[in-house]
Amino acid sequence: MKIKGTSPTMKDVAREAGVALGTVSKVMNNIPVGEEYRLKVEAAAKKLGYRVNSYAKGLKTNHTGIVALIIPSVRHPFFGILTDHLCRVLMKRGYRTLLATTESDMEMENKCIRLVQQHKVEGIIALTYNPDIEIDEDIPFVSIDRFYTNRVPCVASDNFGGGQLAAAKLSELGAEKLLFLRIGSSVIGEPDKREAGFKAWCQNHKIPHHVIHLNDEDGFKPFYDFLENHIIEGKPEYDGIFCSTDQLAVNILRVLEQLGLKVPEDVQIIGFDGLLNYIDYKPYCSSIVQPVEKIAETAVEILFNEDRSKLPALTCLPVSYRPGGTTGDRDMEKKKNGEV
C-alpha cells in the first residue's frame, strides 16, 4: 500500500512552473491567461499531482456540487433501488450525493436536515416521515411520496390508480371477495392512496371487500389472526389479497402457506413496488410496478428547475401491472386460448 505525503498546493505549482501564484489561480478557475503560462501551469500541476479542492472551492463560490439525499433506510429493497437511481442521475449531472439514513425516526430526520444544510448542499431530495419538517427556503427541496405544502414539490407514483388496478386485476383473474392489507407509518402520505383506490374500485363495481390498515407499532400478528379466522371448511373467505408493498405480500404468502392454503390456487396476491430478486431477476410476487427510474429522474429535474414558482405541487407518475406467480394469469391465458 502506498502512503501519500502532503498534497501539493498552488504555491508548489507556481514554484514548479516559474510563474506567479495569481497566474496559477487564474488557470485553476478557468480565467484566461497567456497560452504559454497556461501550458506551464498545467504541466506543473500534472507533474506534482495537484488537484483542485472542489469542496473548498465550492464553499467560496456557493457551488459545492453536492445534493443531499435523505432516505429511511437502504436495507429496504425499494429504498435501496430508489437511492441507486437517484445517485446515478445526479452523477450524470456532475453532482455528488450526501446520503443520510434516518430509520424513519422524526428526530433523526430533523438532525439530518440540520446537518446537510450546514454542508452547503445545493438541494435536498427526501423521503421522510416527519409532517413538521423545517427546510431553509433558500435550499431547493423535493419530497418523494409525501405532500407538505404547495411550496414543496412532491414526486410520487399514481398510488390511487395503482390501488384501482390491483383490485381490477384480482377481479379479472377470478377473485370474488377482496382484501386489502397495509402496515406502515401513521403519518399520512401518498402511499395511503393505494387503499383509497382499491376501495373506490370495489365500491364502484359492487365487489365485496374488506380493509385492514395497521400501523408499524401494531405488529404483524393481527393479519395472521384475521386470515386464520376467515377460513371456512378449508377455504379462504377472501380469495384475492392486495398488499400495500411487495415485502408485505411475501410475508402474507408465508402466512397462507402456514395455514395450508395454496397461492395462487386458493388465494391470489398482488403487491406494490415491482421488486425483482437480484439473484435471478425474477419478481417476488405479482405486483403494481412503480417507475423508480422515472421517479428519480423527475425528482432531480424538478430540483434543478430555476423557475420554482411554476413547479407542480404534485407530480404523479403512472404505474403498471406485472404478473409474478402469485396470481392466476397463466390459467386465465389458457382459458382465453381454449386450452382448459
Secondary structure as UniProt FT lines:
FT   HELIX           10..17
FT   HELIX           21..28
FT   TURN            29..30
FT   HELIX           35..48
FT   HELIX           54..61
FT   STRAND          66..71
FT   HELIX           77..92
FT   TURN            93..94
FT   STRAND          96..101
FT   TURN            103..104
FT   HELIX           106..118
FT   TURN            119..120
FT   STRAND          124..126
FT   TURN            131..132
FT   TURN            137..138
FT   STRAND          141..144
FT   TURN            150..151
FT   STRAND          154..157
FT   HELIX           159..172
FT   TURN            173..174
FT   STRAND          178..184
FT   HELIX           190..192
FT   HELIX           193..204
FT   TURN            205..206
FT   STRAND          209..215
FT   HELIX           216..218
FT   HELIX           221..229
FT   STRAND          231..232
FT   TURN            233..234
FT   STRAND          235..236
FT   STRAND          240..243
FT   HELIX           246..258
FT   TURN            259..260
FT   TURN            263..266
FT   STRAND          268..273
FT   TURN            278..280
FT   STRAND          287..289
FT   HELIX           292..303
FT   HELIX           308..310
FT   STRAND          314..317
FT   STRAND          320..322
FT   HELIX           329..336
FT   TURN            337..338
//
